[in-house]
Amino acid sequence: MATPNPIMSMQSTPPLSDPANTWNRRFAEPGFLFGSEPNGWLREHAHVWSPGEHVLCVADGEGRNSVWLAEQGLVVEAFDIAATGVAKARELAAQRGVAVNFTVTDCETWAWPDGTLDGVAAIFVQFADPPLRARLFANMVRALKPGGWLVLQGYTPRQLEYRTGGPPVASHLYTETLLREAFAGLDIDTLREYEADLSEGSGHHGRSALIGMVARRRPERGTT
């Protein structure tokens, strides 16, 4: 008999009725649920930003991505709904000698700026059902300044076969068509579905069905 995957079991009833409490419990476990190293897609494509630019990490959990971006010389903000995750993120930043502006909040109450960010990193933000996701994606686009870049990664519906991480519900997963429609207002530089073996803590571990996107808010006329 196959051993149940505890990560998937904890996500068996999405959307979560009490997401803050659920994520606080998950992040309270020893170690880093998704590891302490940055997501591979983000690492590969973070070159779109230059040192000194202002980047937001959405639902950044225990800080693996925001801290790494700060190590690259970026000015980084990050938020997450779970206070336990943000506490770990602050500790990780202190250990690595970088500053990140962390906030405990959810994506609905975060004070989204208008057109001021050089970048947004949205890595596996698949807690959102379709209505919430539409608002979240719209806010991410609105927050980018002209010429700003979005780097995004998520799971595709085929991940339901692998069950190596992510929400086990099809409506929360991404397709190429979904992302093209949601980000029609951006210029998409890269959009790729692929499979890879992830090793991002116990939360994302094993063969995975992935999709990654890099897209840019159109520069104002007369600029590049």
C-alpha positions in Angstrom: 0.0 0.0 0.0 1.3 3.4 -0.9 2.3 5.7 1.9 0.0 8.8 2.1 1.7 12.0 1.2 1.3 14.3 4.3 1.7 17.4 2.3 -1.2 16.5 0.1 -3.3 15.4 3.0 -3.0 18.8 4.6 -4.3 20.3 1.4 -7.2 17.9 1.0 -10.0 20.5 1.4 -9.1 23.6 -0.6 -10.0 26.4 -0.5 -8.8 26.5 3.1 -11.5 27.6 5.5 -8.9 29.1 7.9 -5.8 29.7 5.7 -3.8 31.7 8.3 -4.1 29.0 10.9 -3.4 26.2 8.4 -0.2 27.8 7.1 0.9 28.8 10.6 0.7 25.1 11.6 2.6 24.0 8.6 5.3 26.6 9.0 5.6 25.8 12.7 7.2 22.4 11.9 11.0 22.3 12.3 13.0 23.3 9.3 11.8 25.0 6.1 8.7 23.4 4.4 9.9 24.5 0.9 13.6 24.6 1.7 15.7 27.7 2.2 17.1 28.0 -1.3 15.3 30.0 -4.0 13.0 28.5 -6.5 14.8 27.3 -9.7 12.6 29.2 -12.2 13.1 32.4 -10.2 16.9 31.9 -10.0 17.0 31.3 -13.7 15.1 34.4 -14.6 15.9 37.0 -11.9 18.4 38.6 -14.3 15.5 40.7 -15.6 16.0 42.9 -12.6 19.1 44.9 -11.7 20.6 45.7 -8.3 18.8 48.5 -6.6 15.4 47.7 -8.2 12.3 47.3 -6.1 10.7 43.8 -6.2 7.8 42.3 -4.3 7.6 38.6 -3.4 3.9 37.5 -3.1 2.9 35.0 -0.4 6.6 34.4 0.3 6.2 31.9 3.2 9.5 31.3 5.0 11.4 33.8 2.9 13.5 31.6 0.6 12.9 33.7 -2.5 12.8 37.2 -1.0 16.0 36.6 1.0 17.8 35.3 -2.1 16.7 38.3 -4.2 17.9 40.7 -1.5 21.3 38.9 -1.7 21.3 39.8 -5.4 21.2 43.5 -4.4 17.5 44.1 -4.9 15.3 46.2 -2.7 12.7 43.5 -1.6 9.3 43.5 0.0 7.5 40.3 0.9 4.3 39.4 2.6 2.6 36.2 3.8 -0.5 35.3 5.7 1.3 33.2 8.2 3.1 34.9 11.1 5.2 31.7 11.8 6.4 31.7 8.2 7.3 35.4 8.3 9.2 34.9 11.6 11.3 32.3 9.9 11.8 34.6 7.0 13.1 37.4 9.2 15.4 35.0 10.9 16.8 33.7 7.6 17.3 37.3 6.4 19.2 38.1 9.6 21.4 35.0 9.2 22.3 35.9 5.7 22.9 39.6 6.5 20.3 41.1 4.2 17.3 43.4 4.7 13.8 42.5 3.5 10.6 44.5 4.3 8.4 41.7 5.6 4.7 42.0 6.4 2.1 39.6 7.8 -1.0 40.0 5.7 -3.0 38.4 3.0 -3.2 39.2 -0.7 -6.6 41.0 -0.3 -5.4 43.4 2.4 -1.9 44.0 1.2 -1.6 47.7 0.2 -0.9 47.2 -3.4 0.9 50.1 -5.0 0.0 51.7 -8.3 2.7 51.4 -10.9 5.8 51.6 -8.7 7.4 48.2 -8.6 10.2 47.1 -10.9 9.3 43.5 -10.3 6.9 41.0 -8.8 7.8 37.4 -8.0 4.8 35.0 -7.7 6.1 31.5 -7.0 3.5 28.8 -6.5 0.8 31.2 -5.3 -1.9 28.6 -6.0 -3.8 28.9 -2.8 -6.2 31.2 -4.7 -9.5 30.0 -6.2 -10.4 31.5 -9.6 -12.2 34.7 -8.3 -9.4 35.5 -5.8 -6.8 34.6 -8.4 -8.3 37.1 -10.9 -8.0 39.9 -8.3 -4.5 38.8 -7.3 -3.2 38.7 -10.8 -4.8 42.1 -11.6 -3.2 43.6 -8.6 0.2 42.2 -9.5 -0.1 43.8 -13.0 -1.3 47.1 -11.5 1.6 47.3 -9.1 4.3 47.1 -11.8 5.7 50.2 -13.2 6.0 50.5 -17.0 8.9 48.3 -18.0 8.5 46.2 -14.8 8.8 42.4 -14.9 6.7 39.6 -13.5 8.3 36.2 -12.8 5.8 33.5 -12.1 5.7 29.7 -11.6 3.0 27.3 -10.8 1.8 23.8 -11.3 -0.3 22.6 -14.3 -3.3 20.2 -14.1 -1.0 17.2 -14.8 0.4 17.8 -11.3 -2.8 16.0 -10.1 -1.2 12.8 -11.4 2.2 13.4 -9.6 0.9 14.7 -6.3 4.3 15.9 -5.3 3.2 19.3 -4.1 0.6 22.0 -4.7 -3.2 22.0 -4.3 -5.0 18.8 -5.4 -7.8 20.7 -7.1 -7.8 21.5 -10.8 -9.3 25.0 -10.6 -6.2 26.3 -8.7 -3.8 25.1 -11.3 -2.4 27.0 -14.3 -2.5 26.4 -18.0 -0.9 28.4 -20.8 -4.3 29.6 -22.0 -5.2 30.8 -18.5 -2.0 32.7 -18.1 -2.1 34.3 -21.5 -5.7 35.5 -20.8 -5.0 36.7 -17.3 -1.9 38.6 -18.4 -3.0 39.9 -21.8 -2.0 43.4 -20.7 1.7 42.3 -20.4 4.2 41.4 -23.0 5.0 37.8 -22.4 8.7 37.1 -22.9 8.7 33.4 -21.8 5.9 31.0 -21.2 6.8 27.3 -20.9 5.2 24.1 -19.7 7.7 21.5 -18.7 8.4 18.7 -16.2 11.2 18.6 -13.7 12.3 16.9 -10.5 11.9 19.4 -7.7 13.8 19.3 -4.4 12.3 22.3 -2.5 12.0 20.9 1.0 9.3 18.4 1.7 6.6 20.6 0.2 7.7 20.4 -3.4 9.6 17.2 -3.9 9.7 14.8 -6.8 8.6 14.8 -10.5 6.4 17.8 -11.1 4.3 19.3 -13.9 5.3 23.0 -14.1 4.6 26.1 -16.0 6.8 29.2 -15.8 6.2 32.7 -17.2 8.3 35.9 -17.5 6.3 38.9 -18.7 6.8 42.7 -18.8 4.5 45.6 -18.4 4.8 47.6 -21.6 7.1 50.6 -21.3 5.7 54.0 -21.8 5.8 55.4 -25.3 9.3 56.7 -26.1 11.1 54.5 -23.6 12.7 51.0 -23.8 
